[in-house]
Amino acid sequence: MTITTADTRTEPLWAKVIDHTRCIGCHACTTACKSENEVPLSVTRTYVKYVDTGYFPNVRRSFQVTRCNQCEDAPCVTACPTAAMHKRADGIVDFDKSICIGCKACIAACPYDAIFINPEDKSAEKCNFCAHRLDVGLEPACVVVCPSEALLVGDMNDPLSKVSQIVNREAVAVRRPEKETRPKVFYKGADQVTLDPLAARRPEGGIFMWSEQGDVPHQVPSGHPGSHNSSAAAVLSYDVIHRAPWDWRVSAYTFTKSIAAGAYLVPLLLGWLGL
């Protein structure tokens, strides 16, 4: 499917609307993104978060599509020392893997947890609205495959675009507005608890968190005012086993480095002592 702008002489300003009233949590956007951008296993540029609210039997599941928010005032761009993270004229916050040094400054700066380090080439990545597709008039892969048309991308400079009309005429929300990053990803019909985890009511009594890693189940008491503990401190749960960040090669390097340093320091020390 192709996409048009208001005037070919005017630079577009790309934005995205995520309609929570339509999202069915199918993860089609996640898989399409991984396929289109060849995203490795264990990391994602976009994912769907499930949030359950209410008390049994009156419970409800909401979905939140999470990705880079294409901020107008992007902290990752400011933090990047090499300009690998940069903002294009059309509003897209893009990245240049050829000059990324993998320092992770952008990850620390991003308030949306939207950036990751590619485990294969050790450079920073994130959603960039499939800029390579928009540049040739095609919609992002996630927008194309969404079966319920919950994802829309459009030109904010075009008053006739569907995205522009929704943002200007309907109630939409952004994630973490207090950060004043002015995101270009807008959420329509979103339950506040999907955008702000602290908005959820805390249940009274004992609750627990369950996860499974490498076929080994974990069940720990969850963070609760009465328990004085934290789920995050108790266990980290991942869907995919990650390689250990440090292995024997790091220890071997530091050991041999110390031997080499000692070999140079001993003669210097003996000469300084006059021996």
N, C-alpha and C positions, 0 to 999 in steps of 0.2 A: 504494500500500500504506500502511495506517495503522499507527501505532505507539502503544502504550499505556504507562502508567506504573503503578507499584505501587499508588498511592493518589492520587486526585485532590486530596486535601487536603495532600499532601506535595510540596514542590518537587523536581522530578527533578534528577539530576546526570548530565548527558549525557557519554558516553564512546564511543570508537570502537575496534573491533578490526579490524586489517588482517591477514588470513590469507595469509601468503606461500606456504603450501602449495597454495593455490587460485588465486592470481593468475596470469593468463596473459599479462599485458602488452599487453592489447588497446587500452588508452587510452580505453575507453568512459567511464570515470569523468571523464577529462579533458575530453572533448567534451561530456558531459552537464552538467558544471559550467559550462563556458563558455556553453552555451546557456541554462541556467537563470538564471545571474547576469549575462548579457550582458557577459562579460569580453572586452575588446578583443583584437585580434590582437597578438601578440608577448609577451603576459603570460599567466600561468595561476595559478589559485588552487590547483590540484593537478596533479601530473604524475607520470609513471611513469619511474623511473630504471632503466636496464639495466646490470647488472654481470656481466661474464664472468669466470669463474674457471677455474683449471686450465691444463694444457698440452696442446696438440694431440697426439693426437686425443681425449684425455680432458678435454674442456671442458664447462662447464655455464653456462647463463645464468640469472641470478636477477633478479627484479624487486622494486623498492621503490616503493611509492606514497608520495609525499612531499607534505606539506601542513602547515598550522598544527597544532600539537600541543595547543592548548587548555590551556595550562599553568595549574596551580592558582596558582602564583606567577609570573605572567606578566611578564617584563621589559619588554615593549612597553607594558603598562599603566602601569608605574612611570615609564617614560621619557617618555610622551606629555604634553606641557605643557598640552594643552587638554581632556584626558579624552575625546578622540575614540576612542581605544582604551580599552575598558572591559570589565570582567568582569560578566556577568549573574549573577543569583541561581542559575540552573541550571547554572553552571559554564562556559558558552560565553563565550569572549573575542570580543566583537563590536566593531564600529567604527561611528562616526557621521560620514558624509562631510560633513554640513552644517557641522561645526565643525573639521574637519581643515584644518590650514594647510600641509600638505605639507612639513614640516620634516625628515622622514626620520629622526627620532630613534628611532622604533619599529623601523625597518629596521636601524639600527645596533645596537639592543639585542637583537634577536631572534637567538638562537644557532642557529636552524634555517633561516635564509634563506627564511622563509615569507611575507614581506610585500613588496609591490611598490607602486610609484606608478602609478596608472591614467594612461596617456598622454593620455586625453581630458579628464578633469576634474582631474588633478594631485593627487588625494587618495590616501591609503593604502588598500590593500585586501588581503584574505587570505581563506582559508577560514573560514567561521563556522558550519560544520555545517548550512548552509541553514536558519538559525534561523527564517526566515519560514515554512518548511514544518513544522518541528518544532512551532512555536507553534499550528498548526492540526491537529496529529496526523498529519502526513505524514512519511515518511522523506526524508532528503536525496537529491538527484537522483542522486548517484554510487552510493548504496546500491541505489536502484531499478533502475538499468540494468546493474549488474555481472552478467555472464552466469554467472559461476562462484561467486557469493555469497561473494566474498573480503572484502567490506566489510560490517561490521555496526555498527549504532549502537544504543545502549540506555541504560537508566537504571541507574546504579550503585547508586542507593538501593533498587532493586528486586532482591532476592536471586534472583528467579525469571527475570530477564531473561537472555538468552543471553550478552550482553556481560559482565554481572556474574559469571555462572558461569564463563566462560572465564578472566577475569582472576583470579578467586579460586581456581580449581582447576587451571589449566593453566599451562605455562611460557610466559610472555610477556616481551617486552623493550620498552624505550623508547629513543628516540634521546637521546644525550648525557646520561645520568643524572648525570654529574659536575657538571652545571650546576645541579642541585637545583631545577629548575623544576616538578617533579612533573607531567609531561604526562598528558593524558587520551586520548592516542592510543597504543594498545598494538599491538605487532607479534607475531604468532604464527608460529612456524616460520621466522623470518627468519635468513638467513645473516648472520653478524656483519659481513662485508665490505660488505653493503648498508647497514648502519646506521652503520658506521665505516670510511671509506675507508682510514684508516691501518692497518686490520687486514689488508689484502690483502698477500700476499707480493710483494716486488719481484723481477721477473725479472732474471736476469743477462744482460749483453750489451747490444747496441744496441736500443733501442725507439724508436718515434716516435708522434706524434699527428697524425691527419689530420682535417681539417674542410673544409667548403665554405661560402663566404659569397658570395652574389651570383654564383653560377656560377664563382667563382674558388677553386680548390683550394689548401689550405695543408697542407704536410707539414713538420713540424719535429721535431728530436730532443726527446724527452720528458724530463721531469725525472728524473735518474738520478745516483746518487752518483758514478759514474765520469765523467760528462759535465759536472758542475758547472754545470748550467743548470736552467731551470724552464720547464715548459710554459705556466704562467700568464703568465710574463714574455714568452714568445715570441709568443703569439697569443691573442686572444680570439675564440671561435667562437660564432656565434649561428645559429639556424635561420632567423631573419627579419632582414632589414636594418633597422637602427634609424636614426631621424632623428638628425642631428648635434645634440648638446645645445646647442651654441653656433653661431650663424650670423651673418650680416652685421648683423642688427638689434642684437646685443649691442655690436659694435664701433661702430656708428653712435650708439647711445645714449651710450656712454662718451665718444665724441668730442664730440658736441654738448653733453654735460653739462660737459665741461672748458671749452668755449668760454663757456658761460653762467656758470660759476664765475669764469672770468677776467674777464668783463665786470664783475662785482661787486667783485672784489678789486682791480682797477687803481685805481678812484676812492678806495677805502679806503686803499690804499698811498700814493697821491699826497697825500691829506689828512693822513695820519700824518707824511709827510715835509715837510709845509708847502708844497707846490708848487701 
